[in-house]
Every structure is written in structure tokens, then in C-alpha cells.
Amino acid sequence: MMTHALELTAQVQRQVNENNASTISVILENNLDGILALGGEFLASVLDAVSWNVSTSCLTHSGLFLQALLRREKWALKMIDAIGKPPNGLLDGHFTWLGNYDECIAVEAIRYNDTIKKIGPSEAFTGKYCLASFPLGTTGNSLTGPPMFSIGMCLPETCSSADVATLIITFISLLPFNVTLPSVSAVCQEKTLPYTDAAIAVIVICTIFAIIIITATLYDAVNQNIQSKEMDTSNGQVPNNYTKGQMPNEIVAEQKIEKFKCSDLKSRRQGKVTKLLLSFSVYSNAPKLLNTKQLAGTLSSVNGIRFISTSWVILCHTYMMGLPVIENVAVFLPKMLKRFTFQAVVNAFVSVDTFFVLSGLLVAYLSLREMRKVGGPRKFNWFLFYFHRFWRLTPPYMLLFMLYVPTFKYWSDGPLWLQQGLDKNDCKNSWWANLLYINNIVNEKETCMGWSWYLANDMQFFVISPFMLIPLYYSPVLGGLSCLALVTVSVISRALISKHYEFNANLLFSSDMDDIFEIYYKPWSRVGPYAVGVFTGYMLYRTECRIKMSKFLNFVGWTMATGVAIAVLYGLYTPDGSTDRLSVDVSALYNATSRIAWAICIAWVIFSCASGYGGPVNAYLAWGGFVPLSRLTYCAYLVHPIVITLQVYSRRTLEHWSDIELIYRFLGHMCITYATAFVISLAFESPMIGLEKVLLGRKKRS
């Protein structure tokens, strides 16, 4: 076979040398039969070599494909055309050759007994798209991983992933090159996926939810419309028995008061079942979500900080989650690392610590005020303290979990689509850890909804918060020491873990993602910023947000907070983009102290703004437009990785990243995330808040 190949190559070369370049295509066309015969001969030898390791149906249909290819049948040529081919930009890291997914799965092959007249019994099969991959090295980092070469293959639908891997290994082994592959993996895309029992159950449950929501909304809209018309019918009408000398506007006012009294009485007479139903009404819940009013005494700057931090997280994940599907990663990433402003992306981990500060601050500020109102911690309702938190976070979290995990695989398709789902084994072995908020310490390497590690930490910190709140209520010294103890635990644990695993100062460029769990997910490594937030909330409670501060002291505070925040965020920048310039000890010091320093800076911003010294910063953060967006941040955090994953892995081609491309992608993710969060909040979050009010009679805290 190799002799035949050399003879054919020499023949083509002689004809090319004898003619000019304009006739090369004609020469190739004249030798197409020979080229196809050579390719068919080589592929036939591959099939012979794997005849004992590949399924019979795959082997049979692959043989039919080769015969059709030699006859130049269109469907066989389409299968060849759909295979991935060398693109431009190989030196830029373009090692993923996807081919044409849609062309491949559209192939319909027909086997005829009489291949000339195409008559007689037939056997049809279709094309199946498979993506084969093998590593080009063993080293990498947690951001990009080891380099991989991937190529799209179009094979008969009867071939499995194992068959494809065997075919590729055999194909490579028969090439006249000394090539040894460490491992080959293949993922084949099925045209249709059967619905699992869990997926069917989810569809039924979501249908029931939709029916309840539609029913509640229609009932609420009709009911409020009727009440509104009843009130309007008497406006401006003067009764026959009015008191002489009484002004018409006084009469109208009295009538409106009576109508409001009647409406209030009708509301009180509503049965509990009706009130439970109305908890699901979009007609009532949507205006509440979109309301921009802020009650007196609220920490209004928190709204802006919460929204900006959520946007920051989405920006970071837009970059990180999109890296596997860009074709110019080898050029784009080094270029970005040399850009000073890009530190806000690669060092965006501190955005999560902002949430910990906010959470601890609000828990302390609201709970201590409630304790003072009821007469101290002993009279404080600790059951409702924990129940409200669990009820506030868990239903939307678990309902989205229920919707997403079993059904995500059915949402889209494509050459990169995750038909096995994003979570291992559909979370059958680890869902309970998410429900109990311990998925950051139990089976953390198999955790479901990987970004939910933050929810687990936040709930765990909330559980232990009374160990800070109660001492703070009685003694600022004891309470301060309890907060300081947790900060110390966080600093020491982070230093020891960073030193032990020799982490980079920027965890994004550490070599082993599994080791990062120890410093990034564990509660003892993350509790420090939460404790800072708790003590800040205590200070606001103690001073009632009325502390007096000189302009000089306020200026010093803002200057120091700004300087430290910039140092934390941009201090790791190097003009050449290098990521390992710090020693292990210095990196450990940075990893241990940077989060606490950042937390203190955020705490100062909130404290200064709440006390009336925020100036233009507070005016911006307290803008009314941030209020509804802030209400949606919890659901936005829950859904944004799903939105990004759906877009990334539904692609038919790779992306070529540039600044403009990323701006559009980020803004698109933001808009779709918040639109989805609005729907999820109306469906899963707002109804649960309404149910709690009806069942427990809870009123909204200020």
C-alpha cells in the first residue's frame, strides 16, 4: 500500500511541475480516483486491524461507508466533509478542529443490493458526530488545564465512543510515523436522548407550578380590578343626606376612607387558602420586585455594592468559562495578562468576599436591632432566626437544582454539548449535601452546582453567628474577641494551606485544581470576611448610623481604604504578564491577609456611607435603580453559570476573542441572567416569601 502511495504522489508531483498553478485543481480532479482508492485502501486496513475490537454493526456500516466513498456517493462525501480539518492559527493554540456537526448528523446513508440501479432491499443509517481528544502535554494550570488536541469525526450512528477511540488509535498506529498517544477519549453525540424518570417528574412538577402561578395571577388581577372599579364608581358623587355646609372634597375623602376600610375588611376575611394561592401571583409579586422605594433606616449603599459584585462575578465567569471554546487562547491570554486593568478579572476572587462581608453585616445589624426590641438574646426567637434563613434560601435553590440537574442535557445540542449533564451522575450521590449546605466539606470534588460552595459557606457562617452576636450584644470587648478569633483562624489556616500546597499568589494559576478546594471552599479559610462584616454591623447598630467624624478623619479613611483595595486587586500585576514572581512564603502571606484587607475596605465603604460620609460614592450606590436589581442578585448568582454554560457549549464553531467580542458577550450574559433571575424569583422565590408570611405571620423587617 505504501508503494502505491509513493507512486501516486510522484505522478501528481510530475504533473504539477509540468503545468502551472492554475491547472493544479484539474490535475487533482484527474487523480481523484487514485486518491480515493488509496484512502479507501488505507481505511480498509484500519477496519481489518480493529475487527475484533469494534462492534459488528459499526464495522459493517463503516465498510459500507468506504464502498460508497469509492463510488463518490454524496452522503459519503458529506461524512468526509464534516470531519474536522486543520484551520488557520495552529501556532495560536487552535488545536480543536470541530468540523461540521449539523452536516454530519444530517447524513442519511442507504445500502442497496444493486448499487448501480439502487433497487432492492435497503438498510438505512445516519451519521453520528463524535469529538475525539488526546492530551498534548501533562502540565497546565487551573485556568486552562493541559493542552488538548480535539478533532470532530463523522461516523455511522452504530459506532460508540469506545469504537471511535479504538479506530483512532489504530489509525494513528498504521501511519508511517513514530507516534505514541498516551490516551484517547471520544465523546459521541446522540441525536435523541430518552427522557429519564427524574426529567419527566420535573416536567410534571414545573407544569403544576405554572398552573398554580397562572391561576393565582388571573384571580388576583380580576379581584383587584373589581375592587378598583367599585372604588371608582362613587368618586365625585354627593350622597343625598350630606351635612349642610360640608365641602364636596371632604365628602369624597370620607367615601374613599370608607372604601379602603371595606377593602381592608374584605382582605382580612380572605381565607388562608386564598392567601396561600395569592402568594404565587405574578400580578402582585412583580411590582414588589421592581419597586425602587427604600424604607427609612435601610443601608441603601448595600444595594449598589451587591449588584456591582454580582456583575463582577459574571464578568469573571464570562472569561473563565469561555476559555475552552476560543481558538486564539495562546495569543489572547498572554496579551490580557500584560494589561494592567485585566487584574480586575484574574484577581476577581475577592468579589465573593464582598458578599461574605455584606452577609455578616446585615445579619448582625438586623438581628441586634431585633434583640434590643424584644429585650435581649433570651427573648429572641432563635427558631425563627434559623428557619427564616433556611426558608429564604433553600426553596429557590433546591427548586432550581431540581429543574436544572435532570433536564439540562435536553436543553440544546452541538459538537461540544454535554449530553451527560454538567454534574456527575446527575447528582444522585451528592444532592443531599447541597440540601444540608455541607457540599463544601463533604464530597466536594463531586459537588453539584459547583458554584453553590458559596451558599454552603454562607449558611455555615450564619449557623455559628450567634457565637458572635450574643457576646456583642452584652459586651463589645467579648464580641470583638470572638470576631477576632475567627479572623485569626481564617488567616492562619490560609497561610498554612498555601504554604503546604505551594500555591501561587493568584490561585487562578496554581497547578492543581483539586488542591485549591482546600483554600477556596473550606469554611475555616473563608470565615474571616464574614466576621469583619459582623463586627461592622455591630458598629452600625451601636452608633445607630449617627457617628460624628471630622472631614480629615473621613478623608484618611477613604484614602487608606482605596489604597489598600487597589493594592490587593492590582498588586500582583507584572508588565510581562508573569504569574509566578513571588516566592512560596510571600504568596502564602498574600493569600492569608489579602481577603481580610479587602473585607475591611468594603466594611469602611458601607460604614462611611451609612453614617452620612459617603458623598458621591453613597449617592451612586444608593441609587434607586439598584434596589430591584439587588433583590434579584441571589437568583442571578444561582442561574448565571447555567446561562453561560448553555451559550458556551451550544456553539457550532469556536470563538475568536477580542475586546469588542467580550463586551457583547458579557452584556448579553448580564441581560439574560437578570431576565432569567426575574422569572426564577417570581416562580420560586417570591411565592415562598409570601407563604412564610401567611403561615407564620411574619412581617418584613426594615
N, C-alpha and C positions, 0 to 999 in steps of 0.2 A: 504493500500500500504506500509506503514512504517513497519507494522508487517511482511509482506512478505520480505521486505528488510533485516530486522534483522535476520529472519530465514535463508535467503540465505547467509548472512555474517557469521553467526555461523557455517553453514555447510562447507563453504570454509575453515574457520579457523580450524575446526576439522581435515579436510583432510591435511592441511598444517602441523599441529602439528604431525600427524601420519606418514608423509613422509619427506624425506629430501628435501633440496632446489632445487636439480636437477630436481625434478618432479613437481615443482610449476607450470611451464608453461603448463604441461599436465593437471593438476588439473583445471587451469583456462580455458583451452580449453574445458574440460568436462562440465564445468559450464557456458559456453558461452551462451547457450540458455537461461538459467535463468537470466544471467546478461543483455542480450539484452531485454528480456521480461520486466525486472524491469525498464531498461532505457526507453523502449517504453511506459510502463505504466505511468511513471513519465512525459514524454514529452507529452503524450496524455492529461494528466491532465492540463498541461500548455496550450495546444491548446483549451481545453474546457473553461478555465478561461478567455481567451482573444478572444473568438469567436465573441464578439460584438465590439471589438476594433481593429481588424486586418482585412485587405481586404479579400474578399471572395476567390479570386484567390490564395493569399498567404496561406490562411488557408487550402484550398483544396490541394495544392501541398505539403504543409508541412505534411499533413496527408498521402499522397501518399509516401512521403519520409520515414515516420515512418513505414509504412507497408513494404516497400522494405527493410528497415533496419532489421526488424524482420525476413525477408526471406533471409538475408545475401546477398542481391544483391550487386554486385561490385560497382556500381555507388553510392549507398547509403553509403557504407563503405568508399568510397573515400571522400564523403562530410564530414563524421566524421573525417577522417584522415586529411583533410585540415584545420580543426579548430585549433586555437592556443592552445598550451598546456604549462604547467609550465616548464620553462627551468632552466638551472643552473644559479647561480648568482642572486637569488632573493634579497639577502642582499646587493648586489652591485647596486641595483636600476634597475634591469632588469624587469620592470613592463609592457613591451609591448610585447605581445605574438602574433606575426603576423600570424602564421600558414603558409599554402602553397597557395599563390594566384593563381599560374598557374594551380595547381591541381584542385582547386575549379572551376575556370571558364571553365575548360576542361570537366567538368562533363556533360554527356548527359543522362537525365532520360527519360524513355519511360513507359507510362502507357498502360498495356494490359488488355483487358476484361478477357482473360484467362491467368492468371499469371503463370500457370504451363506450358502450351504448347506455351505461348507467341504468341498467334494468335488473330485476331480480330481487331476492330478499336483501334487506339492508339492515345495518346496525349503526345507530347514530350515537355520537358522543360529542361533548363540548370541551372547550378549553378551560384550563384551571390556571390561575395566576399563583405563582409561588415566589417568595423572596428568599434567596439563599445568601448566607453571610458567613464570613470567617474572619478571625482577627488578623491584623497586620502587625501586631505587637502585643506586648504583655503589660506595658506601663501606661499610666494615664492619671487623671485626677478625678475628683468627684464632680467636676463640671462637665467634662467632655468624655471621660472614660477612655479605654484603649481604642486606638483607631481600628475601624472595621471596613472591610470591603463587602458590598452587597450588590447583587445583581438580580433583576427580575427575570423569571423564567416562565414560559408558557408551555404547558404540558397537558396531556389528556386528563380529563376530570377524574379518572380512575386511579391516578397516582397520588400517593400520600406524601406527607412531609418526609417520612423515613425513606420512601422510594426516591424522592428528589435528592436527598443528601447522598444516598448511595450512588446515584447516577453521576452526580458532580464529582465525587471522589474518584470514581472510576474514569471519568472523562479526563480529569487532571493527570491521573497516573499514566494514561496512554499517550500523553503529549511527549514530544521528543525533548523535554526539558527536565532538569533535575529539580522538581518542585514537590515539597512535602507540606501538606496542610495540617496544622495542629488539630483543628476541629472544624466541622462544617455543620451549620444549623440551617434548617429550611422551615419557613412558615408559609403554609398554603392557605389561600382564602377560599372558603366555601361560598358558593353562590347564595345559598339559603341556610339559615340556622333554625333548627327546630326550637320552638318556644319551650322553655323549661317550666316545671310546675310553679317555681318561685316567680317567674316572669308573668305567668298567667294570673297568679294570685295578686301580684302588684297591679296589673291592669284592672282587675276587678275592684280592688280597694280604691285605686285612683278614680275609677268611674263612680263609685259610691260617693267619694269626696266631692267630685264635680257636681253630682246630682244635688247633694246637700247644699253646696255653695250657690248653685243656680236657684234652687228653691228658696233659700234664705234671702238671696238678693232680690228676687222678684217680689216676695212677700213684703220685705222691708220697703222697697220702692213704692209699691202700691199703697201700703199702710201710711207711709209718710206723705204721699201725695193727697190721700183722702183727708188727713188731718190738716194739711196746709190749705186745702180748699175750704174746709169747714171754718177755719180762722178767717179766710179772706172774705167769706160771704157777709160777715157782719161789720166789716171795716167801713167806717163812714156813715153808718145808719144810726139814726137817733131814735131810741125807744119812745113809745107814747107816754110813759109815766116818768119822764126825766124831771129832775128838780128844776123849778123855775130859776133862771139866772145862771144855771150851770153851763160852762163853755163846752162847745162841741168837742174840742180836743181832749177835754177831761173825760167826756163820755167814752170816746174811742179808747182812751188809755185804760179806763176801767173795764171795757169789754175785752181788751187784749189780755189784761190780767186774769179775768175770769176764764178765758180760753186756755191760757197757759196752765191755770190751776186744773182745768178739766183734762188737759193733755197729760199733765203730771200724774193725775189720779188714774187715768187710763193706763199709763206706763206702769204704775205700781200694781195695777190689777192684772197685768200680764202674767200668765203662768210661767213657772220655771222652765217648762219645756219650750215655750215660745222664746224666752230669753236665751236659752241654750241654742236654739236654732238661729236666732239673730246674731249670735257670736260669729257665724260664718258669713254674714252679709258683706259683700264687697261694697254695696251702696253706702254702708256706714263706716267700714274699716278703711276704705281708700282715702276719704277725706282726712281721717285721723293720721294716716301715714304721711300725707302730703301737707299737713298743716305746718306752717312756718312760725307759729307763735311760740314764744318761750316764757315760761312762768317766772315770776319774780323769785330770786334766790337760787336759780339754777346756775350751774357752772357752764356758761354758754360757750366758753372757748373750747371746751371738750369736744363739741360737735365738729368744729373745723379740724382739730387735731385727729379725731377719729377718721374722718373722711380722707384727709391727706395721707394718713398712714395706710389706709386700705388701698388707696390709689398707688402708693409706693410699692406695696406688696404685689399688686397686679402688674406693675411695670417690671419688677424684678422677675416675676414668673413668666412674663411675656418673652424675656430674653432666655431664661434658663430652660424653659420647657420647649422652646422653639429650636434650640441648637441642634437636636438630632436630625432636623429636616432642612438644613441650609447647605447649599452647595459650596459656599466660599468661606467655610469656617476657618480654614488655615490662614486666610488673609484678614478676615473681618475681626476675629477675636484679638489677635495681637495689636491690630490698629486701634481697637477700642481701649485696650489696656494701657496704651500710651496716652490716652486722652484723660486729662485731669477730672473732668466732670463725670466720667464713667465710673468713678469711685462710688458715686451715689447708687449705682446698680450692683456692682460686685460686692459692696460692703453694706447692702441693704438689710442685712440680718437684724440690725438694731431697730428696724421698724416694728418688729414683733415685740421688742422690749418696751416700746412705747405703749402698746396695748396692755402689757402687764402693769405698767405704771398707772394707766387710766383705770384699769380694773380694781387695783388695790386702793386707789384714791377714792373712787366712788363708793366702794364697799365701806370704807372707814367713815367717810363724810356722812353718808346717808344713815348708816347703822348707829353711829354715835349720836346723831341728832334724834333718832328714834328712841335710843336708850334714855336720853335725857327727858324726852317727852313722857315715857311710861314710868320713869322712876328708877332707872338703873338696869344693869345686866340681869339681875334676878327676876325682874318682872318682864324682861324682854322675851318675846315669843320665839324661842330658838327653833322650834319645829317649823314655823312658817319661814324663818330665816333660810333654812336649808331647802324646804320644799319649794319655795318660790324660785330659788335659783335653779334647782333641778327641773322644775316645770317650765321655766322661762327658756332654758337652753335645749333641753332634751327632745321635746316633740318635733320642732323643725329639723333638728339634727338627725334624729332617727327616721323620720318620715322621708327626708331627702336620701338618707342612707338606703332605706327600703326601695325607693324609686330608682336610684342610680345603679346600685350594685348589680341586681339581677337583670336589668334591662339595657345597660349601656352598650353592650355588644351589638344590639339590634338597631342602634341609632343611625349608623352610617356604614360605609364600606370604602374600599380603596386599597391600593397596594401596601399601605402602611397600617391599615386598620387593625385594632386589637380585638380580634374575634373571640379571644378567650377572656376578655374583660381586662380592666386595669388592675383589679385586685386579685390576688392569688386565690384560686378555688372558690371564687365568689364569696369570700369571707366566711365560709361555713365553719371554719375552725377558730375564728377570732372575733366574730361580731360581738360577742358578749363583753369583750374587753373594751370596745368602744362604748357600749351601753353603760358600763360601770366607770368609765373615764379612767381606765388604767392601761390603755393601749400604748402609753409611752414607757411603761416599765414591764409589761407582760407581752411576750411575742412581738416586740417592737419591730423586728425585721420582717414580720408578716402582717403588719398593721394594715387595716383597711382605711381608705380615705387618708392617705399618708399625712396630709396637711392637718388632720384632726389632732395631731400631737399637741397643738396649742390649746385646744379645748380641754384635753386631759390635764395639762399643767394648770390651766386657769381654775378648773374645778377643784383640783387638789389644793391649790393655794387658798381657795375660798373655804374649804373644809377646815384648814388649820388657822384661818384668820382670827377666830375668837381668842387664840393664844396671844394675839397682838392687841385686839380690840379691848378685851376686858382689862388688862393692865393699863392700857392707855386711858381708859375711862376713869380709873381711880388715881393713877399716878403717871405723869409724863415721863418720869425717870425710869420706872419699871417698864412702861410700854416702849420707851425708846430703846432700852436694853434688849427687849425681846425682838424688836425690829433689827437692831444692830447684830444680834446673834444670827439671824437668818441671812443678813447681808454677808457676814463673815463666813458662814457655811458655803454660800454661793461662791465667794471669791476663792477660798481655799480649794474647794472641790474643782473648780475650773482650772486653777493653776496646776494642781496635781495631775488631772486628766490630760491637759495639754502637754505637760512635760512628759508624761508616761508614753503617750502616743506620738510625740514629736510633731504636733500639729503646726501647720503654717499659721501665721498671724491672721491671715484671711482663710477661714475654714473652707471656702469655696475651692481652694487649690490644694487641699490636703489629698493625700493619695488614696485613702481607703474610706469609702462612704460608710461602711459598716461601723468603723471606729467612731465616726462623727456622731453617731447616735448617743454615745456616752456623754458628750459635752453639749449636744444640741437639744436632745429630747428629755433628758432626765430632770426631774423637778428640783433636785438639790443643786443643779447647775443653773437653773433659771429663776429661782425664787427671789434673788436679790432685788431686781427692779420692782417686783410686787411689794416687797417690804418697804422700799423707798416710797412707793405710791401710798401705802397705808399710813405712813408717818406724815406725809404731805396732807392727806385727807384729814388727819387728826389736827394738824396745824390750822387748816381752814375752818374746821369745826370749832376749835378753841378760840380763834380770833374772830369768828363769825364773818370772815372775809372783810374785816374792817381794820386791819393793821395799818399803823401810820409809819411811813417810810420817807426819808429825805430823798430829794432828787439825786443827790450824789450816790447814796447807797443803792438806789434803784438802777442808776447808770452802771455802777460797778457790777451789780448782779447780772444785768443783761450782757455786759461786756464779757464777763467770765463765762457765762453760760454759752454765749455764741462762740467764743474762742475754744472752749473745751469740746463743744459739739462738732465744730469744724475739724479739730484735731483728731477726734475719734473717727469721723467719717472719711476724711481725706488724708489722714496722717500716713497711710500705707502707700501712698502714690509714689511711683518712680517714673522718671521720664522715659526710660527704656522699656517699661511695661513688665519688668521682672517681678516675680511674686515670692521669692524666697531669700530676700536680702537680710532678713533678721535671723538671729540665732534662735535656737530652741528655747533658751531661757527668756530672752526678750519677747518672743512670741507668746510664751506662757504668761508673762506679765501683762501683755496687751489683752490676751483672751480673758484673763482673770478680772481686770479692772475696767475695761472699756465699756462693758454693759452697765455697770454701776454708774460710771461717769455720765454716760448718755442718759440714764434714768434720772439723775439729779438735774441735768439740764432741762429735761422735759418737765420735771416737777417744778422747777423755777418758773418756766413759762406759764404753767397753769396757776401757780400761786400768785404770781405778779398780776396776771390778767384778772383773776378772781378778786384781787384786792384793790383793783382800780388803777393799777400802774402799768397796764399793758400798752396803752397808747394805740398807735395804728395797728400793732400786731393783734391786740384784742378786738379792735374794730373789724379786722378781716376775719379772724377765727370765729367771732360771734355773729357773723353774717347769717341772716335768717334762712338763706338758701341752703346752708349746710345742715339745717335741722332735719328735714326729711331724708336727706342723703345719709346723715348719721344714723337715723333709725334703720336704714337698710344695710348698714355695714356688716352686721352679723350674718345675714343671709348672703350678702355679697362675698364675704370670706368663704362661706361654705360652697358656693357654686362656681367661683371664678376658676379654680383649676379644672373643673369639668368643662367649662366653656372653652378654655384654652386647649385642653386635650382634644376636644371634639374638632376644633379647627385644624390643629396640627396634624392629627393622624387621619383626617379625611382627605388630605391633599392627594392629587394625582401626580404632581411634579414637586421637585424640591424648590425651595425659596432662595433667591439671591438677595441677601440683606444689604440695606443701605439705611441711612438716617431717615429718609422720607418713608421708606417701606416700614420701618419700625414705628414711626409716628402714627401712620394709618393703622397699623396692627394694634398698637396699644390703645388708641382711641376706640377702635372697633371692639376690642375686648372689654373696655370700660363700659361702653354703652350697652352691649349685650349682657354683660354681667349684672349691671344695675337693673336693666329691664327684667331679666330673669329673677333677680332678687326680689323685685317688686311683686312678681307673680307668686313666688315661693312664700313670701311674707304674708300675702293675702290668703293663700291656701293653707299654710301650715303654722305660721307664727301668730298672726293676729287672732285667729279663732281660739287658740289656746289661752291667750291672754284674756279674751272675753269669757271663756269657760271658767277660768280661775276666779274672775270677779263675781260671776254668777254663783258658783258653788261655795266659795269661801267668803264672799262679800268684801274682797279686798279693794281698796281704793288706790288710785295711782299716787305714788309718792312724789313729792316735789323734788 
